Amino acid sequence: MFALQAENLSVGRRGQALLSGVNFTLQPGSSLAVIGESGCGKTTLLQTLAGILPAVAGDVACHSSESAGKPVNAIVWQNLALFPWLTVAGNLALPLKLKKESNIAERVREMLSELELEGLERRFPAALSGGQRQRLALGRALIAKPDVLFMDEPFSALDAVLREHLQLFLKQLRERHPCTMVFVTHDIGEAVYLGEYIMLLGARPSRVAAFGANPSFTADAGVDVRGTDAFYAVQRRLHNAVAAVRIGKELHLTDGTW
């Protein structure tokens, strides 16, 4: 796995900076939730970190003490970007075919089992339920064993119950397929549940309002943190921070934690 670092990063489009002064280091296997109002630059930041957009200024770097190779990235988009003309099995196999890997059929069978989609491998995405499509998108991203996983609000179209189920499902998948993760969300509970670190962006002007560790986070999918006092305390602090940033107040996190 790779560590991900942003140093004095400015992001934007066509050379015009939208968001500047982004600095952080994610250790291998950790996760960062990026949250903020619409228009503050969340998706632009994600795409720049993923290498889709060039940085306006500053640097993005991935480091690994075990490998000198180039990190493998995977992205789950808000609209999932499943290929409608490919079956479930075809969507899962595509990243492996593009990398010219071996044992493709076997790895697809294994992932189908992990995704609980066995028996649906010949269906097309349009014939799946919303939750099944979400699991397929996650599986397609993870089957190629990425070093860094980027997600742009992948659960935003789901109802609250299914959303929480898939958040747990994602944690379970990452236990079996470890990777560093950066994800964008509008959902405060989702940020606190999945983010080891949380970055809050402000809008008008776009800026990094706060970045800190999440003291309630656990990567252990077997531990239910949602009902704990620590989880609710971080949620309250983040709610209050979002409200403060909206009216232009400055934030100062004690000891760099929420």
C-alpha positions as CSV (number, residue, x, y, z in Angstrom):
1,M,0.0,0.0,0.0
2,F,1.0,3.6,-0.6
3,A,1.0,6.7,1.6
4,L,-0.7,9.7,-0.1
5,Q,0.6,13.2,0.4
6,A,-0.5,16.7,-0.7
7,E,1.9,19.5,-0.3
8,N,0.8,23.2,-0.8
9,L,-1.6,21.8,-3.4
10,S,-3.9,24.1,-5.4
11,V,-6.6,22.6,-7.6
12,G,-8.9,24.0,-10.2
13,R,-9.6,23.8,-13.9
14,R,-7.9,25.3,-17.0
15,G,-5.1,26.7,-14.7
16,Q,-7.5,28.7,-12.5
17,A,-7.2,27.8,-8.8
18,L,-10.5,27.0,-7.0
19,L,-9.0,25.6,-3.8
20,S,-5.5,26.3,-2.4
21,G,-3.4,25.4,0.6
22,V,-4.2,21.7,0.8
23,N,-1.7,19.8,3.0
24,F,-2.0,16.3,4.4
25,T,-0.3,13.0,4.6
26,L,-2.3,9.7,4.7
27,Q,-0.4,6.7,6.0
28,P,-0.8,3.4,4.0
29,G,-4.2,1.9,4.6
30,S,-5.8,5.0,6.2
31,S,-8.9,6.8,4.9
32,L,-9.8,10.5,4.4
33,A,-13.3,11.8,4.2
34,V,-13.7,15.1,2.4
35,I,-16.9,17.0,3.3
36,G,-18.3,20.5,2.6
37,E,-21.0,22.4,0.8
38,S,-21.6,22.2,-2.9
39,G,-19.2,24.2,-5.0
40,C,-16.3,24.2,-2.5
41,G,-14.1,22.0,-4.7
42,K,-14.5,18.5,-3.3
43,T,-14.8,16.7,-6.6
44,T,-12.0,18.8,-8.2
45,L,-9.7,18.0,-5.3
46,L,-10.5,14.2,-5.6
47,Q,-9.9,14.2,-9.3
48,T,-6.6,16.0,-8.8
49,L,-5.4,13.6,-6.1
50,A,-6.4,10.7,-8.5
51,G,-4.3,12.2,-11.3
52,I,-7.3,13.0,-13.6
53,L,-6.8,16.7,-13.4
54,P,-3.4,18.4,-13.3
55,A,-2.6,20.4,-10.1
56,V,-2.6,24.2,-10.5
57,A,0.3,24.4,-8.1
58,G,1.9,22.2,-5.4
59,D,2.4,18.4,-5.4
60,V,0.6,15.2,-5.0
61,A,2.8,12.2,-4.2
62,C,2.4,8.5,-3.3
63,H,5.1,6.8,-1.3
64,S,5.8,3.2,-0.4
65,S,8.6,1.7,1.5
66,E,8.0,-1.7,-0.2
67,S,7.7,-0.7,-3.8
68,A,9.3,1.7,-6.2
69,G,6.6,1.1,-8.8
70,K,3.7,3.4,-9.8
71,P,0.7,3.1,-7.5
72,V,-2.5,1.6,-8.9
73,N,-5.6,3.9,-8.4
74,A,-9.2,3.0,-8.7
75,I,-12.3,5.3,-8.7
76,V,-15.9,4.8,-7.8
77,W,-18.0,7.6,-9.3
78,Q,-21.2,9.0,-8.1
79,N,-23.1,7.6,-11.1
80,L,-21.0,4.3,-10.7
81,A,-20.0,4.3,-14.4
82,L,-20.9,0.7,-14.9
83,F,-20.8,-0.4,-18.5
84,P,-24.4,-1.2,-19.4
85,W,-23.4,-3.4,-22.4
86,L,-21.3,-5.7,-20.2
87,T,-22.7,-8.3,-17.8
88,V,-21.9,-8.3,-14.1
89,A,-19.0,-10.7,-14.8
90,G,-17.9,-8.6,-17.7
91,N,-17.7,-5.5,-15.6
92,L,-15.6,-7.3,-13.0
93,A,-13.3,-8.8,-15.5
94,L,-12.6,-5.6,-17.5
95,P,-9.9,-4.1,-15.1
96,L,-8.1,-7.4,-15.1
97,K,-8.2,-7.7,-18.9
98,L,-6.9,-4.2,-19.2
99,K,-3.9,-5.1,-17.0
100,K,-3.5,-8.4,-18.9
101,E,-3.6,-10.4,-15.6
102,S,-4.0,-14.1,-15.3
103,N,-6.6,-16.3,-13.6
104,I,-9.3,-13.8,-14.6
105,A,-12.2,-16.2,-14.4
106,E,-11.2,-17.5,-11.0
107,R,-10.8,-14.0,-9.6
108,V,-14.2,-12.9,-10.9
109,R,-15.8,-16.0,-9.3
110,E,-14.1,-15.1,-6.0
111,M,-15.3,-11.4,-6.2
112,L,-18.8,-12.5,-7.1
113,S,-18.9,-14.5,-3.9
114,E,-17.5,-11.6,-1.8
115,L,-20.1,-9.2,-3.4
116,E,-23.0,-11.7,-2.8
117,L,-23.7,-11.6,-6.5
118,E,-23.4,-15.3,-7.2
119,G,-25.9,-16.4,-9.8
120,L,-26.2,-12.9,-11.2
121,E,-23.0,-12.9,-13.3
122,R,-24.9,-13.0,-16.6
123,R,-27.2,-10.1,-15.8
124,F,-26.6,-6.6,-17.1
125,P,-26.4,-3.6,-14.6
126,A,-29.9,-2.4,-15.6
127,A,-31.4,-5.7,-14.2
128,L,-29.8,-5.2,-10.8
129,S,-31.2,-3.4,-7.7
130,G,-29.6,-0.2,-6.5
131,G,-27.7,-2.0,-3.8
132,Q,-26.4,-4.7,-6.2
133,R,-25.1,-2.1,-8.6
134,Q,-23.3,-0.3,-5.7
135,R,-21.7,-3.6,-4.7
136,L,-20.7,-4.3,-8.3
137,A,-19.1,-0.9,-8.6
138,L,-17.1,-1.4,-5.4
139,G,-16.0,-4.9,-6.5
140,R,-14.9,-3.7,-9.9
141,A,-12.8,-1.0,-8.2
142,L,-11.2,-3.4,-5.8
143,I,-10.7,-6.5,-7.9
144,A,-7.5,-5.1,-9.4
145,K,-6.1,-4.6,-5.9
146,P,-5.6,-0.8,-6.0
147,D,-3.2,0.9,-3.8
148,V,-5.4,4.0,-3.5
149,L,-9.2,4.0,-3.8
150,F,-11.0,7.2,-4.7
151,M,-14.8,7.5,-4.3
152,D,-17.0,10.5,-5.2
153,E,-20.3,10.2,-3.2
154,P,-21.0,6.6,-4.3
155,F,-23.9,6.1,-1.9
156,S,-25.6,9.4,-2.3
157,A,-28.6,8.0,-4.3
158,L,-29.5,5.4,-1.7
159,D,-31.9,5.4,1.2
160,A,-30.5,5.7,4.7
161,V,-30.9,2.0,5.6
162,L,-29.2,0.7,2.5
163,R,-26.6,3.4,2.7
164,E,-25.5,2.3,6.2
165,H,-25.5,-1.4,5.1
166,L,-23.1,-0.6,2.2
167,Q,-20.9,1.5,4.4
168,L,-20.4,-1.6,6.6
169,F,-20.0,-3.7,3.4
170,L,-17.2,-1.3,2.2
171,K,-15.4,-1.7,5.5
172,Q,-15.6,-5.4,5.2
173,L,-14.3,-5.3,1.7
174,R,-11.3,-3.1,2.7
175,E,-10.4,-5.6,5.5
176,R,-9.9,-8.2,2.7
177,H,-8.5,-5.8,0.1
178,P,-6.5,-3.2,2.1
179,C,-5.9,0.2,0.4
180,T,-5.6,3.8,1.2
181,M,-8.9,5.6,0.6
182,V,-10.1,9.1,-0.1
183,F,-13.8,9.7,-0.5
184,V,-16.1,12.7,-1.0
185,T,-19.4,12.9,0.9
186,H,-22.2,15.3,1.9
187,D,-23.2,12.9,4.7
188,I,-21.7,13.7,8.1
189,G,-22.5,10.3,9.6
190,E,-20.8,8.6,6.6
191,A,-17.7,10.8,7.0
192,V,-17.4,9.9,10.7
193,Y,-18.0,6.2,10.1
194,L,-15.6,5.7,7.2
195,G,-13.0,8.5,7.7
196,E,-9.9,8.0,9.8
197,Y,-9.3,11.6,9.0
198,I,-11.8,14.3,8.0
199,M,-11.2,17.3,5.9
200,L,-13.9,20.1,6.0
201,L,-13.9,22.5,3.1
202,G,-15.6,25.9,3.1
203,A,-17.1,27.6,0.1
204,R,-17.2,31.3,-1.0
205,P,-14.2,31.3,-1.0
206,S,-13.3,27.7,-1.2
207,R,-10.7,26.8,1.4
208,V,-9.6,24.1,3.8
209,A,-11.5,25.0,7.0
210,A,-10.2,22.1,9.1
211,F,-8.3,18.8,8.9
212,G,-8.1,16.4,11.7
213,A,-8.0,12.9,13.0
214,N,-11.3,11.2,13.9
215,P,-11.0,9.8,17.4
216,S,-14.1,7.6,17.0
217,F,-12.9,5.8,13.9
218,T,-12.1,2.0,13.8
219,A,-11.2,0.0,10.7
220,D,-12.6,-3.1,12.4
221,A,-15.9,-3.8,10.6
222,G,-16.9,-6.1,13.5
223,V,-17.0,-3.1,15.9
224,D,-20.3,-1.2,15.9
225,V,-19.2,2.4,16.6
226,R,-22.5,4.1,15.5
227,G,-24.1,3.8,18.9
228,T,-21.1,5.0,20.9
229,D,-20.7,8.3,22.7
230,A,-17.5,9.0,20.8
231,F,-19.2,8.6,17.5
232,Y,-22.0,11.0,18.4
233,A,-19.6,13.5,19.9
234,V,-17.6,13.7,16.6
235,Q,-20.8,14.0,14.7
236,R,-21.9,16.9,16.9
237,R,-18.6,18.6,16.5
238,L,-18.6,18.2,12.8
239,H,-22.2,19.5,12.5
240,N,-21.2,22.6,14.5
241,A,-18.1,23.1,12.4
242,V,-20.1,22.9,9.2
243,A,-22.5,25.5,10.5
244,A,-19.7,27.8,11.7
245,V,-17.9,27.6,8.4
246,R,-21.1,28.5,6.6
247,I,-21.2,31.9,8.4
248,G,-17.5,32.5,7.9
249,K,-16.1,31.6,11.4
250,E,-12.6,30.2,11.7
251,L,-12.0,26.8,13.2
252,H,-9.2,25.6,15.4
253,L,-9.0,21.9,16.2
254,T,-7.5,20.9,19.5
255,D,-4.5,18.7,19.0
256,G,-5.5,18.1,15.4
257,T,-8.5,15.9,16.3
258,W,-12.2,16.4,15.8
